[in-house]
């Protein structure tokens, strides 16, 4: 099943993706937001918080001809905190 995809090999993942693309509508990603903030304590530039917000369009809405906000689907928020001095 796709819930245990982290345990599959590269070949198995590609097979799942090929099967998904043959039976389902295309997966359409979209960007919502991107931001970078300097958050270092002593020197602000030494630590950064990077945030990506993105989503995948609702396939049913796309198939029915909807456009713009009406097609918003599953959305995700990914945030990284990066220390430029230590690399962590």
C-alpha positions in Angstrom: 0.0 0.0 0.0 1.1 3.6 -0.5 1.0 4.3 3.3 4.2 2.2 3.6 6.0 3.8 0.6 9.1 4.7 2.7 10.0 0.9 2.8 9.8 0.4 -1.0 12.7 0.4 -3.4 13.2 2.9 -6.1 11.8 0.4 -8.7 8.6 -0.2 -6.6 8.0 3.5 -6.2 8.3 4.2 -9.9 5.9 1.3 -10.6 3.3 2.8 -8.2 3.7 6.2 -9.9 3.3 4.7 -13.4 0.2 2.8 -12.3 -1.2 6.0 -10.6 -0.6 8.1 -13.8 -2.4 5.5 -16.0 -5.5 5.3 -13.9 -5.8 8.8 -12.3 -5.8 12.4 -13.5 -2.5 14.1 -13.5 -1.1 15.5 -10.3 -0.8 19.3 -10.6 1.3 21.1 -8.0 1.0 24.8 -7.2 3.0 27.2 -5.0 1.3 29.2 -2.3 4.1 30.9 -0.5 7.9 31.0 0.1 9.7 33.0 2.8 13.1 33.3 4.4 13.6 34.9 7.8 16.9 35.7 9.5 16.4 34.4 13.1 20.0 34.2 14.6 20.2 35.4 18.2 23.5 37.4 18.2 23.9 37.9 14.4 20.6 37.6 12.5 22.2 36.3 9.3 23.7 33.2 10.9 20.4 31.3 11.2 17.6 31.1 8.8 14.0 29.9 8.8 12.9 28.8 5.3 9.2 28.1 4.7 7.6 26.6 1.6 3.8 26.3 1.2 2.5 24.4 -1.7 -0.5 22.2 -2.7 -1.8 19.8 -5.3 -4.8 20.7 -7.3 -8.1 18.9 -6.8 -8.4 16.5 -9.8 -12.2 16.5 -9.7 -12.3 20.3 -9.9 -9.9 20.4 -12.8 -11.8 17.7 -14.7 -15.1 19.7 -14.2 -13.4 22.8 -15.8 -12.9 24.8 -12.6 -10.1 27.4 -12.4 -8.1 29.4 -9.9 -9.0 29.1 -6.2 -11.8 26.6 -7.0 -9.2 24.0 -7.8 -7.3 24.1 -4.5 -6.7 20.7 -3.1 -4.4 19.1 -0.5 -2.0 21.8 0.9 1.3 21.4 2.7 3.6 23.6 4.8 7.3 22.7 5.1 9.6 24.7 7.4 13.4 24.3 7.7 15.6 26.0 10.3 19.2 26.2 9.1 22.2 27.4 11.0 24.7 28.8 8.5 27.6 28.7 11.0 27.2 25.0 12.1 25.5 23.7 9.0 22.7 22.0 11.0 
